[in-house]
Structure formats: C-alpha cells, structure tokens
C-alpha cells in the first residue's frame, strides 16, 4: 500500500472554509480519505459527497463539538485524523499593544487555543479508545519568531500580540499532547506555515519576499504536502514535531 494513502480514513478539519482549510480537505480526498469539514461560516450541516461532509460548528462550544463528533461517527465511523486549523480575526485584532482590548484578546484565545484544545479532547478521546490516529495543529512562524514590524510599516495592518501568543501556545500544547497520548498510538504534531500570499498589498508581498531566502511568499497549496505526510503512515514514527514550511524565513 502507498504509505501516503489515506484510503477510507476520516479526517476532521477545523476552519475548513478558509484558504488553508479548504486546501487540506482537497488533499485528504485526493488521497482517498473522507473530509469532515467544520466551520462556523457554513449556513448548515450537510453531506456534500461520499467523501466531504460540512458541519456548521462553533468549536469553542463543548456541546456542539460532541454533537459534531456524533454526527461524523454515525455517517462514517470514528475519526482517524484531526487538523486543528481554525483561527479568528475579530474587530480590533490588529490594534497596538497599548490599545489592545482584553475582550479581543480573549476572543482570539477562545478559538486559536481553547477551541483547539476542545477539538483535541473530543476527537483524541475517540482515537485513544479506537487504536490511535494523527492530530495536526496549525501554528505560525510568529509562534516561533519575534514579529518583524518593518514589514508592516505604513500599512493599515500588522501582526498582533494575541496571534503570536496563541500560536506559541499551540506549539507547547502539541508537545504536551504528543507525550500524553504517545503510548496510545496517537501522534500529535504541528505544522508552522510562513507567510501565505492572499491578496495583501504589493508592498507587503515585496517586503516579505525580500526577507525570505526563496524570495516569495507561499502559495496556499504549499502546506498540503506537510499535512498529508503527518496524516499518513509515511510519518508513523514522527511525534511531537513542528514541521516548519516557511521558505527559510526563520533561517536568518
């Protein structure tokens, strides 16, 4: 069997309606898996195809998460994979440290960290009781590196403190869960993307590209290989690892 084959494996993807989440769904289905896509933006929960299920879920709400897990089990059985990809950018997300509202901070943490923990708790329990699985947590280069504020000079946005703190915490929780569930055949790893081009101003793209050894930002599909690797048997002895996909941004 191809070691990258995900045949009949059920993979839950949070933030599945976004630029990266939709890509992760495509790669799961392309390699034979079933994608259970969770996103609050979906107008309803419905089966799109034999391999794609949309669920309208607020991942910060425990009861909604339990109901989502039950719906997935009824349709396809127990989940093998979980990609914790959801994040949020509420009003005030890019405010300065001096003016950052605590309610905004807590809203970011509720999705980026609390929701990630809750999803891991619900689906990790299933995996532990049913032979194992793979959990992937999506972090960020700013969870590892300090922010380079020169990239944002003169622009109407920046990278905020809540994002850096939440994404750094994701890496710590990844290592904790990798140790906690390792003896139950659950591998927990992180993927850390660098900057992904997504309609940013030309000046920002140029600055970021100049700061990256490969001289460009990532395409949205360039995280797919890392996610496929960590979901598949090709990474069967990889646990507690942070796979950085940043074009070398953090190398200098």
C-alpha positions as CSV (number, residue, x, y, z in Angstrom):
1,X,0.0,0.0,0.0
2,X,1.2,3.5,-0.8
3,X,2.4,4.9,2.5
4,X,0.8,8.3,1.7
5,X,-2.6,6.6,1.1
6,X,-5.5,7.9,3.4
7,X,-8.0,5.4,2.0
8,X,-11.2,5.4,4.0
9,X,-9.6,7.4,6.9
10,X,-11.9,10.0,8.4
11,X,-10.1,13.3,8.9
12,X,-11.7,16.2,10.8
13,X,-10.6,19.7,9.6
14,X,-11.5,22.9,11.6
15,X,-11.6,26.3,9.9
16,X,-12.3,24.2,6.8
17,X,-13.9,27.1,4.9
18,X,-10.8,29.2,4.9
19,X,-7.9,29.4,2.5
20,X,-5.8,26.6,4.1
21,X,-8.7,24.5,5.4
22,X,-10.2,24.1,2.0
23,X,-6.8,23.0,0.6
24,X,-6.4,20.4,3.4
25,X,-9.8,19.0,2.5
26,X,-8.9,18.6,-1.1
27,X,-5.6,16.8,-0.3
28,X,-7.4,14.4,2.1
29,X,-10.0,13.5,-0.5
30,X,-7.4,13.3,-3.3
31,X,-5.6,10.6,-1.4
32,X,-8.7,8.5,-0.6
33,X,-9.8,10.0,2.8
34,X,-13.1,11.4,4.0
35,X,-13.0,15.1,5.0
36,X,-15.3,16.2,7.8
37,X,-15.1,19.9,7.4
38,X,-16.0,22.1,10.4
39,X,-16.6,25.8,10.0
40,X,-18.9,28.3,11.7
41,X,-19.4,30.1,8.3
42,X,-21.3,27.2,6.8
43,X,-25.0,28.0,6.6
44,X,-26.0,24.4,7.5
45,X,-24.6,21.0,8.1
46,X,-24.9,18.7,5.1
47,X,-23.2,15.9,3.2
48,X,-21.6,17.3,0.0
49,X,-20.4,14.0,-1.4
50,X,-19.3,10.5,-0.2
51,X,-16.0,12.0,0.9
52,X,-17.0,15.5,2.0
53,X,-19.2,16.5,5.0
54,X,-19.8,20.1,6.0
55,X,-20.7,20.8,9.6
56,X,-21.6,24.3,10.9
57,X,-19.9,24.2,14.4
58,X,-18.6,26.7,16.9
59,X,-15.5,24.8,18.1
60,X,-15.5,26.8,21.4
61,X,-18.8,25.2,22.5
62,X,-18.3,21.7,24.1
63,X,-21.9,20.5,23.3
64,X,-21.6,21.5,19.7
65,X,-18.3,19.6,19.4
66,X,-19.8,16.5,21.0
67,X,-22.7,16.7,18.6
68,X,-20.4,17.1,15.6
69,X,-18.3,14.1,16.7
70,X,-21.5,12.0,17.0
71,X,-22.7,13.1,13.5
72,X,-19.4,12.1,12.0
73,X,-19.4,8.7,13.7
74,X,-23.0,8.0,12.5
75,X,-22.1,8.7,8.9
76,X,-18.5,7.4,8.6
77,X,-17.3,5.9,11.9
78,X,-14.6,7.0,14.3
79,X,-12.2,9.7,13.1
80,X,-8.5,8.9,12.4
81,X,-7.2,12.4,11.8
82,X,-7.7,15.9,13.1
83,X,-6.3,19.1,11.6
84,X,-6.7,22.0,14.1
85,X,-6.7,24.9,11.6
86,X,-9.4,27.3,12.9
87,X,-8.4,30.8,13.8
88,X,-10.2,34.2,14.1
89,X,-9.5,37.8,13.4
90,X,-12.2,39.8,15.3
91,X,-12.7,43.6,15.3
92,X,-9.6,45.1,16.9
93,X,-7.4,42.2,16.0
94,X,-4.6,44.4,14.7
95,X,-4.7,47.1,17.4
96,X,-1.5,48.1,19.1
97,X,-0.4,46.6,22.4
98,X,-1.1,49.8,24.2
99,X,-4.7,49.8,23.0
100,X,-5.4,46.1,22.8
101,X,-8.8,45.3,24.3
102,X,-8.9,42.3,26.7
103,X,-12.2,41.1,25.2
104,X,-10.5,40.9,21.7
105,X,-7.5,39.1,23.3
106,X,-9.9,36.5,24.9
107,X,-11.9,36.0,21.7
108,X,-8.7,35.2,19.8
109,X,-7.6,32.8,22.5
110,X,-11.0,31.2,22.7
111,X,-10.7,30.0,19.1
112,X,-7.0,29.7,18.5
113,X,-6.2,27.9,21.7
114,X,-9.4,26.9,23.7
115,X,-11.1,25.6,20.6
116,X,-8.0,23.7,19.5
117,X,-7.8,22.0,23.0
118,X,-11.5,21.2,22.9
119,X,-11.3,19.6,19.5
120,X,-8.2,17.6,20.5
121,X,-10.0,16.5,23.7
122,X,-13.2,15.3,21.9
123,X,-11.5,13.5,18.9
124,X,-8.4,12.5,20.8
125,X,-10.6,10.6,23.3
126,X,-12.1,8.7,20.3
127,X,-8.7,7.9,18.9
128,X,-7.4,6.7,22.2
129,X,-10.3,4.3,22.5
130,X,-10.1,3.0,19.0
131,X,-6.5,2.3,18.2
132,X,-4.9,5.7,17.5
133,X,-4.7,8.4,15.0
134,X,-2.9,11.6,14.0
135,X,-3.5,15.2,15.2
136,X,-2.0,18.1,13.4
137,X,-2.0,21.6,15.0
138,X,-1.5,24.6,12.7
139,X,0.8,27.1,14.3
140,X,2.6,30.1,12.6
141,X,6.0,31.4,12.1
142,X,5.1,34.2,14.6
143,X,4.6,31.5,17.2
144,X,8.3,30.7,16.8
145,X,9.9,34.0,15.8
146,X,9.5,37.6,17.0
147,X,7.5,39.8,14.8
148,X,9.4,41.8,12.2
149,X,7.5,45.1,12.4
150,X,9.4,46.7,9.5
151,X,7.3,44.6,7.1
152,X,4.2,46.4,8.2
153,X,5.5,50.0,8.3
154,X,2.9,52.4,6.8
155,X,0.3,49.7,6.3
156,X,-3.1,49.5,7.9
157,X,-2.5,46.1,9.5
158,X,0.2,44.3,11.5
159,X,0.7,41.0,13.3
160,X,-1.0,41.3,16.8
161,X,0.1,40.1,20.2
162,X,-2.9,37.7,20.6
163,X,-1.9,35.9,17.4
164,X,1.8,35.4,18.5
165,X,0.8,34.3,22.0
166,X,-1.8,31.8,20.9
167,X,0.3,30.3,18.2
168,X,3.3,29.9,20.5
169,X,0.9,28.2,23.0
170,X,-0.2,25.8,20.2
171,X,3.4,24.5,20.0
172,X,3.6,23.9,23.7
173,X,0.3,22.1,23.8
174,X,1.4,20.0,20.8
175,X,4.4,18.7,22.7
176,X,2.3,18.0,25.8
177,X,-0.3,16.0,23.9
178,X,2.3,14.1,21.9
179,X,3.7,12.9,25.2
180,X,0.3,12.3,26.8
181,X,-1.1,10.2,24.0
182,X,2.0,8.7,22.5
183,X,1.6,5.3,24.1
184,X,-1.9,5.0,22.8
185,X,-0.7,5.3,19.2
186,X,-1.8,8.9,18.7
187,X,0.8,11.1,17.1
188,X,0.5,14.8,17.7
189,X,2.5,17.2,15.5
190,X,2.4,20.8,14.4
191,X,2.8,22.5,11.0
192,X,4.2,26.0,11.1
193,X,3.5,28.0,7.9
194,X,5.3,31.1,6.9
195,X,3.5,33.9,5.1
196,X,0.9,32.8,2.6
197,X,0.1,35.2,-0.3
198,X,-3.6,36.1,0.0
199,X,-4.3,39.5,-1.6
200,X,-2.0,41.5,0.6
201,X,-0.8,44.9,-0.6
202,X,2.0,44.7,-3.2
203,X,4.4,46.5,-0.9
204,X,3.9,43.9,1.9
205,X,4.4,41.0,-0.5
206,X,7.6,42.6,-1.8
207,X,9.0,43.2,1.7
208,X,8.1,39.7,2.9
209,X,9.6,38.1,-0.2
210,X,12.8,40.0,0.2
211,X,13.0,38.8,3.8
212,X,12.7,35.1,2.7
213,X,15.5,33.1,1.2
214,X,13.3,31.8,-1.6
215,X,12.2,35.4,-2.4
216,X,8.5,34.8,-2.4
217,X,5.5,34.1,-0.2
218,X,3.9,30.7,-0.1
219,X,1.0,29.6,-2.3
220,X,-2.0,28.4,-0.3
221,X,-1.5,24.8,-1.5
222,X,2.1,24.6,-0.3
223,X,1.2,23.4,3.2
224,X,-0.7,20.4,1.7
225,X,2.4,18.1,1.5
226,X,3.2,18.6,5.2
227,X,-0.3,17.9,6.3
228,X,-0.5,14.8,4.0
229,X,2.8,13.5,5.4
230,X,1.8,13.9,9.0
231,X,-1.6,12.3,8.5
232,X,-0.3,9.3,6.6
233,X,1.8,6.2,7.5
234,X,4.8,7.9,5.9
235,X,5.3,9.7,9.3
236,X,4.5,6.7,11.5
237,X,7.4,7.5,13.9
238,X,7.0,11.3,13.9
239,X,5.6,12.6,17.1
240,X,5.9,15.9,19.0
241,X,7.4,17.5,15.9
242,X,7.0,21.0,14.5
243,X,7.3,20.9,10.7
244,X,8.2,24.4,9.5
245,X,7.1,25.3,6.0
246,X,8.3,28.9,5.6
247,X,10.6,29.1,2.6
248,X,13.5,29.7,5.0
249,X,12.0,32.8,6.6
250,X,13.1,31.7,10.1
251,X,16.6,30.6,9.0
252,X,18.1,34.0,9.1
